[in-house]
Amino acid sequence: MIKTNSKKFKDNFKKFIFEVIDSEDLPKEVKTERQKLDFIMDRFRTEAVHKYSLINHKNNLTSIMASWLSGLALNIPYTNYDIIELAKKLQETDTIKNPDRIINNYFHFMAQQLSNLIALYGGESKYK
């Protein structure tokens, strides 16, 4: 099992998230990885970041993104079984030590990982 802060895990997540983004209805002009991340962030800002969400989440954009993802804004796994299977795939293991913890933190974790990837591509640091 690889750790979630390892380069291998980050590479696995990157591959996974771009497969998810590619399954979205992207405009034809969106081709590069950076453009795909920008498209997703534009959707996020348009759909989820507004006065009420900023107040409700105390200006925490990762929390807002987690809420947005939990509404299935992207085609990511959402059932308990599929979440655990994804964790196994990303961590390259057959067993998970604490599946309840993974399930309970899933959308926040996904938001944080997506934010980290955006920052890696030179995105706005306020999305960390």
C-alpha positions as CSV (number, residue, x, y, z in Angstrom):
1,M,0.0,0.0,0.0
2,I,1.4,3.4,-1.0
3,K,0.9,6.5,1.1
4,T,-1.4,9.3,0.0
5,N,1.4,11.8,0.0
6,S,3.7,9.8,-2.2
7,K,4.6,10.6,-5.8
8,K,3.1,7.3,-7.0
9,F,-0.2,8.1,-5.3
10,K,-0.3,11.6,-6.8
11,D,0.5,10.1,-10.2
12,N,-2.4,7.6,-9.7
13,F,-4.8,10.4,-8.7
14,K,-3.8,12.6,-11.6
15,K,-4.5,9.7,-14.0
16,F,-7.8,9.0,-12.3
17,I,-9.0,12.6,-12.2
18,F,-8.1,13.3,-15.8
19,E,-10.1,10.2,-16.8
20,V,-13.0,11.6,-14.9
21,I,-12.6,15.1,-16.5
22,D,-12.4,13.5,-19.9
23,S,-15.7,11.8,-19.3
24,E,-17.3,15.2,-18.9
25,D,-18.9,17.1,-21.7
26,L,-15.9,19.3,-22.5
27,P,-15.9,22.0,-25.1
28,K,-13.8,21.1,-28.2
29,E,-11.2,23.8,-27.5
30,V,-10.4,22.3,-24.1
31,K,-7.5,19.9,-24.9
32,T,-4.6,20.3,-22.5
33,E,-4.5,19.2,-18.9
34,R,-4.3,22.8,-17.8
35,Q,-7.3,23.8,-19.9
36,K,-9.3,20.8,-18.4
37,L,-8.5,21.9,-14.9
38,D,-9.4,25.5,-15.7
39,F,-12.7,24.3,-17.2
40,I,-13.5,22.4,-14.0
41,M,-12.6,25.3,-11.8
42,D,-14.7,27.7,-13.9
43,R,-17.6,25.2,-13.4
44,F,-16.9,25.0,-9.7
45,R,-16.9,28.8,-9.3
46,T,-20.1,29.2,-11.4
47,E,-22.0,26.5,-9.7
48,A,-20.8,26.5,-6.1
49,V,-19.0,29.7,-5.1
50,H,-21.5,32.3,-4.1
51,K,-22.3,34.5,-1.1
52,Y,-24.4,31.9,0.7
53,S,-21.8,29.1,0.3
54,L,-19.0,31.4,1.4
55,I,-20.9,32.3,4.5
56,N,-22.0,28.7,5.2
57,H,-18.5,27.3,4.8
58,K,-16.7,30.2,6.4
59,N,-14.9,31.1,3.2
60,N,-13.3,27.6,3.1
61,L,-13.1,26.8,-0.6
62,T,-12.0,23.2,0.0
63,S,-15.2,22.7,2.1
64,I,-17.3,24.3,-0.7
65,M,-15.6,22.1,-3.3
66,A,-16.2,19.0,-1.1
67,S,-19.9,19.9,-0.9
68,W,-20.0,20.5,-4.7
69,L,-18.4,17.1,-5.3
70,S,-20.8,15.4,-3.0
71,G,-23.6,16.7,-5.2
72,L,-22.0,14.6,-7.9
73,A,-20.7,17.6,-9.9
74,L,-18.1,15.3,-11.4
75,N,-18.5,11.6,-12.4
76,I,-16.5,10.3,-9.4
77,P,-17.4,7.2,-7.4
78,Y,-20.0,7.8,-4.7
79,T,-21.2,4.5,-3.3
80,N,-19.3,3.1,-0.3
81,Y,-18.2,0.1,-2.3
82,D,-17.0,2.1,-5.2
83,I,-15.2,4.6,-2.9
84,I,-13.3,1.7,-1.2
85,E,-12.5,0.1,-4.6
86,L,-11.1,3.5,-5.8
87,A,-9.0,3.8,-2.6
88,K,-7.6,0.3,-3.2
89,K,-6.8,1.2,-6.8
90,L,-5.1,4.5,-6.0
91,Q,-3.1,3.1,-3.1
92,E,-2.3,-0.1,-5.1
93,T,-3.5,-2.5,-2.4
94,D,-6.0,-5.3,-1.9
95,T,-7.0,-4.3,1.6
96,I,-7.9,-1.0,3.3
97,K,-7.3,-0.6,7.1
98,N,-10.0,1.8,8.0
99,P,-12.7,1.9,5.3
100,D,-15.1,4.0,7.5
101,R,-12.6,6.8,7.8
102,I,-12.0,6.8,4.0
103,I,-15.7,6.9,3.3
104,N,-16.4,9.6,5.8
105,N,-13.6,11.8,4.5
106,Y,-14.0,11.0,0.8
107,F,-15.4,14.2,-0.7
108,H,-13.2,16.4,1.4
109,F,-10.2,14.3,0.5
110,M,-11.1,14.5,-3.2
111,A,-11.5,18.3,-3.0
112,Q,-8.1,18.6,-1.4
113,Q,-6.4,16.3,-3.9
114,L,-8.0,18.2,-6.8
115,S,-7.0,21.6,-5.3
116,N,-3.4,20.3,-4.9
117,L,-3.4,19.2,-8.5
118,I,-4.7,22.6,-9.6
119,A,-1.9,24.3,-7.6
120,L,0.7,22.0,-9.2
121,Y,-0.5,23.2,-12.6
122,G,0.0,26.8,-11.5
123,G,-3.7,27.4,-10.6
124,E,-4.8,29.9,-8.1
125,S,-3.4,29.2,-4.6
126,K,-6.7,30.2,-3.0
127,Y,-8.1,26.8,-4.1
128,K,-5.8,24.9,-1.7
